[in-house]
Amino acid sequence: MIAAAQSSLPLAQHGSGIEYDAEIGESPWPDEKAATLAIKEIIERTVRSRYTDNLPALRHVHPKAHGCVLADFRVNETLQDEHQHGIFKANAHYKAWIRFSNSDSNPFREDKEGDGRGMSIKLMGIPGEKLLPDESNTQDFLMISHPVFFINDPQKYLSLVQSLSSSSLLSQLSAPLSLGIEGSIIAAKINSKKIANPLYTRYWSAVPYQLGSGSDRRAMKYSVRPCSPLDNIPQEIQFKDPNYLRAAMKQHLSTKDACFEFLIQTRDTGTAAGAALSVERVTSEWEESVTPFFQVATIIIPRQEFDNPEQDKFCENLSYTPWHAVPEHRPLGGVNRIRKVVYSSLANLRRSMNAVTPIEPTGSENF
């Protein structure tokens, strides 16, 4: 069940026990609960098999971190009334731990290879009720370096993880077929991207979230982009260093701050074009010509030295999930419902395998 803070929302419940908000456009997929549980069990087995004799256990995807940095999240001094919900309070300031990563499951994949890139933000000092009970003062935002996700249907997601976890090389090689034509094209675009520096890259939520509560609630997506164009890292560094993205971050933050604009776009169901935007079909982009992005905050990553074992270990023990959220930013859609089950389970599994006690960061940590 979703936390008590959600009780005021008109959530419907499917026969399988899945809660969803029909009024905002959510609807369960066929056999969603069974598929979700099967996905969780397969990924748990994969992580155990991969790391039982090779501790510490890392994340199933996004295991390779380029760096985890302390940042300031500054909400605009003035905001449109329609955007002032949840953590978006005019002139609010929050500390944040931000983790940049590759998405591939191989933690040793060289950075010169194409791959999806991740940016996970954990805001701290957030008051009020939360959707998950394990953290009481945080709000997480998770993003990838592409505006859409490659899969909608939990059954296709299940087929994908079954193929990837198979001992048969043929099954592994045929995994993209489970995505269908549209999903395969998107996955190929995500996995072929090459970047110069995680600090110079734009990221998107790809999947939708709620903005507001009660009758004022709307669906939104969010994105971050660098505040200004930045120079690329020299090519000779890219080819010489398999971990050049970490090196690029170190080089930048050793001399100057980094800056991102935090943007949101909201769905206006009062227009035909806005009403056509789906919260379940996350392979479809919300075109900015239909629903433009508005800047609501600025992220400042101050100049710092972040590349040390203690800080890396601290960040690897953090748990990022879109369900670390206030009710006004409730995750929407089937992919997020899968994440609710899978992410919490895998965080608990990693901590158990690594004999780590869960921690909730405050932003006052020093390494």
N, C-alpha and C positions, 0 to 999 in steps of 0.2 A: 504494500500500500504506500501511496505517497504521503508524506508527512502531514500532520494535522493542520499545518498552515495552508494546505490546499483545500480544506474542507468547505470554504466559501465558494469555490469554483464549481460550475455545473458539469462535473466530470461524469461521463457515462462509463459503465463497466461492461466489458464484453464477457461472454460466458466463460472465457478462459481466465478471467480475473484481471485482464489488461484494462487499465484506466486510460481514458482518452477524452479530449475536449472536442466534441462533435461540432460545437458552435464555431470554433476557430478553424475547423477543417481537418481535424485528426480523425482517422478511422483505422481500426486494426486490420492487419493483413491476414490472409488465410493461414491458419495454423501457426500464428505468430509466436504464441507462448512455447509450443513444443520446439519450434525451430530455434528460438532464443536459448532455451535450456540446452539443446544439442550443441549449439555454437559454443556456449560457455564450457561445456564438458570437453569438447574437442580441444579448445584452446588451452584449458587447464592441463590436459594430458600432454599437449605439445610443450608447454613451459616446463612441466616436470621432467619430461624426457630430455629437453635441451639443457637444463641447468642442474639437475640433481647431483651430477658428478662434476659440475663446473660452476660452482657458486662464485660470486653472488648471482642470484636469479635476477634477470633484467626484464624489462617490459616486453610483451609479446611483439608489439610493433612500436616504432619510435624508440628503440633501445639505445641508439647512438646519439648522445647529446653533444652539441657543439659548444654549449656553455649554458650556465644557469646564473642569472644576474639579478641583482636587486634594483628595483626601479620605482619611480613615482608615477602614479596614475592621477592625473589632474582633470577633473571635470570642468567644462567650460564655465566661465563666470556667468554667462547668460545662455539660456537654453529655451527653445520653443516649449511651450507648455505640454504639447503632445509627446515630447521626449523625456519629460521629467518624471521618471518612474524608477523604482528600485534603487540601484546604486547611482543612477544618473541624477544627482541632486546638484544644482548649480553651485560651483566653486568647491565641491567636495574633493578632498585629497585622500589618497590611499597609498600605502606601501604595497609593492607587488614583487613576487618571485616569478621570473619569466624563464622558461626553459625552451631552448631552440634545439631542433633535432632533425635527423633523417627519419623517414617513415619506414624504410625497409626493415624487415625482421633481423637481418644480419648486422650485428653491431660493428663488424669489421669492414663493411662495405666502404670502398674508397669514395671520397667526396666528389671526385671528378666524374663518377658515374651519375647518370640521370636518376632522379628520385623525387618523391614528394618531400617537402620540408614542413616541419611543424613549429608552431609557436603557441605555447601554453602559458596562460597568465593566471596567477593566483593572487587575487586582491585580499588584503587582510584588514582587520578592524571594521568588518561589516556587521552592524547590529541587526537584531531581529531574528525571526524564524527562518529556518533553512529546510530544504527539501530532503536532505540526508542528515542523519543524526551524528555522523562521525566527526564532523567539523562544525563549529558553532559560530565562527567569525570570518568565514571566507566566502569568496565568489570566484569561480573559475570561468575563464573563457578559453576555448580550444579552437585552433585554426590550422588550416593547411594552405599550401601555396597554390591553390586552384579554387575557382569560385563554386564548383559543384563537386558532389561525391559521385562515386562510380556505381553505386548500387542502391536500389530502393527496397526490394522484396527480401524479407528474411529467408525465404526458401532459396533464393539465389545466393544469399550470403552463406547459408549453410552448405550449399553445394561447393562454393568456393573454398571454404575452410576444410571441407572433407577432401577435396582434391589436393590442396596444398599440404595437408598432413599425411597423405597417403605414402606408403613405402614404395609405391610404384612410380618410377620416373615418368612413365607415360601419363599417369593421372596428374602428376604435378605439372607437366608441360601443357596439359589440356585444360588447366584451371581457368584460363581466361574465357574459355567457351561457355562457362557457367554464367558469365556476366551478360551474355547477349551482345549484339552488335553495338548498341549505344554504350553500355557499360565498358566494353572492351576498348572502344575509342577513347573514352574519358580516362580509363586507367592507363592507357598508353601515353596520353598527354601528361598525366600526373607523373608517371614514372620516367619520362624522358626529360624532365626539366633539369637544367643546370643553372646554378646561381653563383654569383661571385662572393656574396657575403650575406649571412642571415639578417644582418642589420639593414641591408639595402633592398629587401624583398617585401613584396606585398603578400598578405595572408587574408583568408576568408573563413568564415564559420562553415560555409558550404551547406549546413543544415539550419533549420529555423528554430527560433526561440520566442518566448512570449515577452511582450513589453507591456507592463501595466497589469491591472487586476480588475476583476468584476466586469461591468459592462464596458469599461474603457480599454480593456485588453486588446492588443493587436499582435499579429505575427511580425517578427523582425528577423533579419540576418545582420551580421556585423562583419567588419573588415578592419584591418590596420594597414597603413601604408607609410613609408618613410616621409618625414616632413619635407624633405627636399631631395632632388637627385644627388646621388653620390657616385664617386668614381669607382670603377671596378678594381679589384685586386690584380696586380700584375700576373700575367699568364704563367710566367716561369714558376711562381709560387704554387699555383694550382697543380701543375704537372709534377712538381717535385715532392709535394707533401700530400699523403693520402688523407690527412685530416686538415686540409687547408681552410675549411670553413671555421674551425676553431681558431686557427692562426689569424684569419682575417678579422674575426671578432676581437681577438687580443690586440691586434695592431691598431684597430680603430679606437677601442676603449682605453688604450694606454695613453692616449693624447687628448681625446675629446669625448663629449657626450654623444649619445645617439638619441634620436627623436622619432616617434611615430604618431600619426593621427589615428584616433579610434573613431570609426564611422559606423553608423547604423542606417539601414534602409527598412522601412515599414510597409506592410501590405495594406493598401487601401481597397477594401472590398466594396466601396461605393462606386467604383468604376468597373466596367466589364473587363478591362485589361488587368486591373488589380485583383478582381475576384478570381481570375483564371490562374493566378499564381498558387501553386500547391505547396502545402506543408509536408506532404507525404512523398511526393516525387522529387527527391533531392538531386536527381540527375538533370533537372531542368533549372537553368539559371534565371534568377529574377533580374531581368534586364534593367540597367540603370536608366534607360529611357522611359521605363514604366514607373519605376520606384527608385528615385535617386538616393544616393548616400548623403548623409549629413554628419558633419563632425560634431561629436559630443564630448570628446575628451582628448587630452594629449598625454602620451607616455614619454617620460624622460628617463633614459638609462644613463645615469651619471658615469663619468670616467671612473674606472675601477679595475682592480686586478681580481679576476674571478677564477683563474685557472689554478686551483689548488685542490689536493685530494680531499680535504675535510669538507669543503664547500660542495664538491662534486658528490660526495657520499650523502651529504645532507639532502641535496636536491633529488638524488636517485631514490631516496626513501619517502619523498613526498608523493601524494596521490592526487592526480589531476583527473577530474571528471566533470562533465557539464552539469551533473546533478548536485555538485557543490554550488548551490545557488539559492537566492531568495525567491519566493514564489512569483514575484513580478517578472522573473527571467526564467520561468520554467521551460526546460527543453521540450521541443515539439517534434512529433513524427516518429515513424517506426525505427529509423536508425538510432535516434536518441533513446528510444525505449529499450533497444538491444543494449546500448551502451550502459544504461542504468544497471542492468544485471551483470554484464560481462566485466565492466571496469571495476566495480566494487569487488567482485569475486577475485579478479586477478591481483588487485592491490593487496587483498588479504592473503592470497597465496604467496606472493613475493615476500611479504613481511614474515610469514610463517617460515618459509624456506630459508630466509636470511636471518631469522631470529631477531627481528627488529620490532621495537615497540612503536606503534603509530604516534606521530607527532603532528601538532597543528602549529604552523609557523606564525610568528608575530611580526616579522620585519625588523626585529631588533637583534637578530643573530649576527655574530661576528666570527670570522674564520681567519 
